[in-house]
Amino acid sequence: MKAPSRTDVSPALWTRDFILTTLSNLFLFTSFQMLIPTLPVYVEQSGGNEFSIGLVIGIFTVFALLARPFAGKALDTLGRRKVMAIGLLIFILSVAGYYWTTTVFLILSLRVIHGIGWGIATTSFGTVVSDIIPAQRRGEGMGYYGLSSTLAMALAPLFGIWLVEKTGFGMLFFVSTLLAVISFLLSQIIRYPDVSVFVPSPEPKHRNRLDEWLEVKALFPSFLAIMLGLTYGGIVTFITLFGKEAGITNVGWFFLTHALMVMIVRPVAGKLFDRRGHVWILLPGAFFTAVGLLFLSYSNNLLSLILASVFYGIGFGAIQPTLQAWTINRVAPNRRGAANGTFFSGFDLGIGAGAMLLGTIATATSYAVMYRISIVFMGLYLITYSLYLAKSAKKSA
């Protein structure tokens, strides 16, 4: 029997640096996710009202979005290590600073800095891991890497609430800061690639200043990410209020089930992407996402809520890492920072716009109707993606 040649053997995925990057990302996301359900309560205790709470959430998203294009350019020019360290240090200082904030104004001011640190750090992680993962296993690698943020999403909010109830906000901010410090320490022993060895892509004939901050080749996957983000923004912002409207007491099961399905689907979708391409994941993923939203809009008990979460989790878990892997595959290595910045900015934009747009719809109708209307975004996703496939097939012919 003929022994497999060197080219037949798949390159290693679970390398030292891949594991370190994934663990560092896990600690960062755990630190972040602990604050999502607890900060609104802290704002309320500091004298804030519903508008203040919404502003605290919104201003963070805005400044994270604004920071990403700058982070992407810096990653491609200054190097991965410096930018990663800067982002994580800003994140650490802002989380620690919550301990000394006593007014809503101070919390809002700190949220600006926190958002900038988060935008830089997460864009850096996405770029570094795309450098480390072998190109032949990028879909699979992105799927496994994404499990770190999914695991944090499932467990950290519950841990944060438990800490506040048992020990208070002081311990919450201490633990969150400690986890971010561990993330920073792990990031310092990653062997970062030398950006200077990446072969620059040819300069476009009519280069404009926008090209310095955004990657044009990442725009189409980023548009699809915006469509997905619009639906996700409606879920993370209003699922608790929808539960009250529908008479479902414990909507936390939606997030636990969602996280579980994402953890199961990501590795499978990643391997399928590497072997068959994006079309095998992005089309079925959109179908599952739309069905999940439809089931959610008609949920009136815990069982139907969990069923909706299963469908939405499968769709979300398949689409999000596939779009990111596809984005990286479309660009030159020396443009990965800009590509990741463009992609994450699109997803953030979708979440923020979804929260505002769908909130307006819910005010005029109901949360159930809002979720039905949000299916339109997945319809736009399917239409534009189908047109892209038709155009690509025509070019190939």
Salt bridges, closest charged atoms under 4 A:
ASP17 OD1 - ARG16 NH1 2.83
ASP17 OD2 - ARG191 NE 3.06
ASP76 OD1 - ARG80 NH1 3.11
ASP131 OD2 - ARG80 NE 2.73
ASP131 OD1 - ARG336 NH1 2.83
GLU140 OE1 - ARG137 NE 3.08
GLU203 OE1 - ARG207 NH1 3.37
GLU212 OE1 - LYS73 NZ 3.11
GLU215 OE1 - ARG335 NE 2.63
ASP348 OD2 - ARG68 NE 2.58
